Amino acid sequence: MSLKVVFMGSPDFALPTLQALAQHYTMVGVVTQPDRPAGRGRALTPPPIKRLADELGLPTIQPQRLRQPEALAQLEAWAPDLIIVAAFGQILRPAVLDLPQYGCVNVHASLLPRGRGAAPIQAAILNGDPETGVTIMRMDPGVDTGPMLSQRALPILPDDNAGTLSDKLAALGAALLIETLPPYLSGQIAPQAQDEAQATYAPMLNKADGLLDFNQPAQALARRVRAFNPWPGAFTTWQDQPLKILRAHAVPDTCTVPGTALVYQGLPAFCTAEGLLVLDELQPAGKKPQPGKAFLQGARGWGQSAV
């Protein structure tokens, strides 16, 4: 069918969805976040979706707020029949939700109603969930509360971090969206209300959330390292300098004082409230990432052996 579609998204997660939509539908416009400072030079950098939209030759706007009159005027001028959203990063008001004939459809990276909010991928790993998935839903004024059109589950592997899991879910979400849209647009799908009793919330993260608390069990801290890789990153301090923890695993060994640095089978480790957190890969301040064994070679004063 001839359908005019507007896409709203910003980060890497949204790229497969826009790419798939551009192959199947008439894209009349893209809405993404403004350019932001990035890198050591803090140069203004466009979001990934802006770069892809430019490659595809799609008109793009980058409003600070979608409710700005000029942004709404452009949406109305595009006159979309459908708006697709994937990790856009802004709340959609009723003026936008009610604009297209077929509403606004969201690609969300969780099995709703579990994992509503800004950080569902990290939350699934933090909680130790055996699986997560994607949900295609029709948006309403709430935060990920709209009726669901389709879902597909995906197991969380022991070595998955937020980055690898996001890549998998991004591809899965794009494929499921393209599969879901034809029956949705033809009225063959009856949207299903979410079970509010099963809802959980995954709030937005910030850099401070990455600080490891060794008064927690090692298993929980190992999940935190995975959940916060690549962002906001798990870290602690050593010799008054930040120490990023990129990969780690838990060992059910006895130890005494949480936070004590020691060596376990040739690798750096920390004592926790329950077990050891063994550091497989880390990044000292001002240096490149390195394996735990390489770190110990230059880490004078790093603790005593645990075995």
N, C-alpha and C positions, 0 to 999 in steps of 0.2 A: 504494500500500500504506500501511497505517497504521504510522507509524514515529515513535518518540520520539527527538528529536535535541537534543543539547547543543552549543552553539557556544562556542569559545574563541578570543579575539582581542582586540586592543587598539587599534592605530593606524588611521589613515584607510584604509590598504591593505585592512583587513578589512571595511570598511563594505559594499561591494557584495556580498560573500559572505553576510553576515548578512541583508541586505535580500532577496537572492534566496532564501535558505533559508526565510525567514519566509513567502514567497509560495507555497512548494511543499510544505513539511513542517510537522509539529507540533513547535514549539520548546518544550521543557520547561524550559530554563534557559540562562543565559549566564555564562561565567566570563571575567573580564577583570582587568587589573592594577589595583592601588590608585590612588586619586587622588594626583597629584603636584603639587608647587609649580611654577607656570608664570608667565611674564610678569614684568614689572618689579616688580610687587607681591608676587611669589612666592606668590600665593594658591593654595590647593589646588584642582586642576582635574581633573575626571574624564576618563578616556580617551575618545576618540570613540565607541568601541563601547558604553560605559556610557550615553552620551547617546542613542544610537540604540535600545538595548535599552529604555530608559525610554519612549521614544516609541512603541515597539511593545508596551509593556506586558508585557515579559518579565522574569521573576525573575532577579536577577543577584547573583553573589557576586564579591568582589574580594580574594582571599586574598593575603597577602604571599608565601606559598609554597603551592603546590598540595598538597604532602605534609602540610600541617597536618591534624590529625584532623577538625576541623570542616568543612574543605573536602571531604575524602574522604567524610565522612558525608553531606554535601549531594548530592554526585554520586551516591552510592548511593541516596539517597532519590528523586532524579529518575529513576533506573533507565533511562538512555538505551539505545536500541538501537544508536545511532551517535553518535560525537563527531566534529565537524568543527573543524579548527584552521586559523587563518590569522593569521600574525604575532602569536602569543600572547605570546612573550617568556619562557616558562618551560619547563623540561624536564619531560616527562611520564614518570612512573615506571611500572614494570610494573603496579602496582595500578590505575592509571588506564587504561593501554593495554589491559589485559585485561578491563576492566569491561563495555564494550558488545559485543553479539553480533557486530556488523559491524566492530568495531575503531575505531581513530581514523584519520581521513583528513585529510591536510594539503594545503592549497593553497600551493605553494611558488613563489616568483618567480624561477625559473631553469629551464633545461633540464638537469635532473639527469642524470648525477652532477656536472655542472659547476655550481659555485656553491653548494655546501653551506654552511650557516652563516647568520649573522645579517644579512649585508649583500650579498646576491647582486646586487641592482640596481646598487649602486655599483661592485661588482667588475666587472660586465660592461662598464660605461662605461670604467672605469680601464684595463681590458685591451684596449680598442679592438675588442671583439667586434662583428661586423657584425649579429648578432642575439642575442636572448635569448628568453625565453618563460616559460610556467608549466608546472608539473608537478603532477598530482594523484597523491598517493602514500598508501599505507597505512603508518602510522608503526610503527617498532620502537624499541627502547631507544637506538639510535644517533642521531647528529645528521644528520638528513636522509638516512639510509641505507636506508630501507625500500623495498619493492617498488613499482614505478610502475604506475598504472592508466591514465593518459593524459597526453599532452603536446601543447602547441601553441606554435609559434614566432611571434616578432614581430620585425620589423627594428628596429634602433636607428638613428634618424635623426640626421644631423649636428648638429641643434640640440636634441636631447633632453638633458635633465638628469635627475637622479635623481627629481625631483618629477614631471615630465611622464611619464617612463617608468613610474613607480610607478602613476600614475593609469591608464595604459593596461593595465598588467599586472593591476591590481586588477579592472578590468572584464572582462578576458579570463579571469582565473582564476575569477571567479564564474560566468560563462557556461559555461566548460568543466566546472566542478564539477556544475552542474545537468544538463548533458548526460551526464556520466559516471556519476552515481549510479544511475540506473535499471538499466543493464546490470551495474553492479558488484553491486548488491543482489540481482539475479536470478541471479547466478553466470555471466553471459555474458562477463565480463572475467577473463582470467587475469593476475594481477599479474606484472610482469616485474622480475626482479632487476636492480639497477644494475651497471654495469661498473666495478668498483673501480679498474681501471687508468686510467680516464678521469676520476676524481674530482678536483675542485679545491675549495679551502675559502675562504670569504669571511668572515673574522672580524669581530667587532663593532668598530665605529668609536668613536673618542672625539674630543673637540674638538681635541686636539693634532695629530691626523692631517691637519687642514686647513692646516697651515703649509706654504707653498710653498717648495720648495728649488730655487733658480735654477741650481743645478749640474746639474739635469736638463734634457732637451730641452724646447723650447717645446711641441711636440705633446703630450708626456706631461703637461705642466702644464695645458694647455688641457683635456685630458680630465679632469684632477683637479678643475678648476673646475666642470665639468659634473657630475661624479660626486658632488661634495659640496654641490651646491645642491639643496634648501635646507639640508640638515644633513649634517655638522657645519659646513659653510661653509669655503670656501677663503680664506686671508688671508695677509698679510705685515705688515711694520711699515714705517712711513714717518714720519720726524720723531718717533721714539720712541712712536708711537701705532699701534694696530692698524688695518689697512686691509683691509676685506673686498673680495674680488674675486667679483663675481656673474656676470659674463659676460666671456669673453675668447677670443681666437683666436690661432693661431700664424702667424708669417710667417717664411719661410726666408731671413732677411736675416743678414748677417754682423754680429757685434758682438764686443766684446773681453772685458770683465770681467763675469761673471754677477752679476746683482743690480743692475746699474747702471740707474737710472731715466732714461728719455729720452722724446722725443716722436717718434712715427711717424705721418706723414700726419694731423696734428692730433689724435692720440689718445695718451694716456699708455701707456707700454710699459716692459717690463723686458728687459734682456739676459739670455739664458739660456746654458746650455752649448751649445745648438744652435738658433739662430734667436731671434726676438723673441716675447715674450708680450705681445700688444696688449690693453689693457683696455677693453672695450666698456661695461661698467657696473660701478660700484664703490660702496662705502659707507665714507666716512671715519668715524672714531670720533665718536659723538654726533650724527651727521647722517643724513639719509635717503638711500636709494639714488639715484644720479645717473648720467647718461651720462658717458662718459669725457671728451668735449669740455667739458661743463659743469664737471667736476671741475678741469680744467686752468685754467679761468678764475680759480679761487680758490686754486690750488696754487702758491704762491710757492716758487721754488727747485727746481721739479721738473726736473731734467735738461736735457740739450741735445737738439737735433733729430738724428734718425738719418738723415734724408734731405735 
